[in-house]
Amino acid sequence: MFNINTSEGGYAGTVECDDVAFSYAISETNPREFKNQRPKTESLNWDKRAHIGGYRIFPYGDYNDLPTQIKNIIANNPTAPGLLAKKRDLVYGQGPQLYVDKVVKGVYVREWTEDEEVMQWLESWDYESYLMKQIVDYNHIESGFTKFIQGRGGRIGRPKFLKLEHCKADRSRLAVVDTNINELDATHCVVTDWGFHHINSVKNYQAYRLFDFKNPFAHRISAYYSSMYSFCQDYYTVPDIYGSLEWIRRATAIPFLLKAFSDNSLNIKYHIESPGAFWANKKEQMKEQFVEEKKTFKEEYFTKWKQEFFGKIGKVLAGDKNVGKFLHTESVMEVDGINLTETGWKIKSIDQNIKEFIESQIKISDRADRAVSSGIGLHGALGNINESARSNSGSEQLYALKNYLATGISIPEKIITKPLNYALKANFPNKNLRVGFYHMAAKAEEEIHSGDRLKENI
């Protein structure tokens, strides 16, 4: 007799075989329902209002936690972090440099230059680290918060920004003074830890007036939200990756699903048929032996011997280390009236039928990777994602790189560097300098001198 009883949901239960029971768990939870960071009621109508101190907060997401959601979903995915790191490197290029905009014979020219005074100011507060953080924020949510901090020169009529500080996206929110009931435009930036249930109970927060590019030194400390406008959306940007979050979740769930299948499924490989006469004869032999030894026979002795016997068979049938071993059995022909019956041990291999299941999951994962690449805005050739499971050719990668540098850098660069360029204009109004990311022109190997080619310098 062989029974399988599963608990509700079909993910755990017991297997009963005569007087022996074995417990099993296919998975602690349903892998297809991998932790979903997006609430079922989430929408793009972020019209709920939160309050802290004397400010009315404009929520970032339906539950004021969109940056945290995106962080958790991406961090658990095997593909997205690598794509975002690649995109970060492509935007950064050879690093930030000063330049002047010029038009030469009707052609826009970016003239890269040097300025010792400006560089001393930039290096005094580690501008490169600030810009790197801005790039990371932009790649995740296509926006970023910056804090402008003035020096003491404003007290004597010579205001100047001392430095800029990066503000973490999960802690910064646009806001308006609570008394301005009809105010629709944000006037402040409130920075605090939003990971609590009752916002009004928290007093540890900072509120800054928003930066005014018409009067940059109006406030000793001000904040600026640099972002890409989203269609028909107020206050915050809806990043392009938002539409790919469900695909990222699916791609993230698949490794857990396969792991649960490999570690916890029943995975029965063999079906063993044993003759009832074998066990009956063995039991009689044990009883006779106990009588001879003047001992009392108990059924549990036979059950224990039976388990040990199956354990020996299991050692032979299971494991890669048992290659070359074999199990020998004999068949016996018994006469039952006019019928001739064959009795004996039979061991049959059970087809696992998992190939189609595994292949379907891999196809879903491949499709999810392409959706993630599209949502992040990085060509598959640059992220080594394609449908044929082969490395992209050099020409594919070169074309994708040239196309990305020509069309995918300008707008991100403007949004990322906008706060810094506002500060440059305010601190050095007569220099007309800006900061941008320097990129070397991509060339095919045959266009490069033989001694300078990549393969010669590895």
Buried (B, 14 or more C-beta within 10 A) or exposed (E): EEEEEEEEEEBBBEBBEEEEEEEBEBBEEBBEEBEEBBEEEBEEEBEEEBEBBEBBBBBBBBBBBBBBBBBEBBEBBEBBEBBBEBBBEBBBBEEBBBBBEEEEEEEEEEEEEEBEEBEEBBEEBEBEEBBBBBBBBBBBBBBBBBBBBBBEEBEEEEBBBBBBBBBEBBBBBBBBBBEEEEEEEBBBBBBBEBEEEEBEEBEEBBBBBBBEEEEBBEBBEBBBBBBBEBEEEEBBBBBBBBEBBBBBBBBBBBBBBBEBBEEBBEEEEEEBEBBEEBBEEBBEEBEEEBEEEEEEBEEEBBEEEBEEBBEEBEEEBEEEEEEEEEEEEEEEEEEEEEEEEEBBBEBEEEEEEEEEEEEEBEEBBBBBBBBBBBBBBBBBBBBBBBEEEEEBEEEBBBBBBBBBBEEBBEEBBBBBBBBBBBBBBBBBEEBEBBBBBBBEEBEEEEEEEEEEBEEEEE
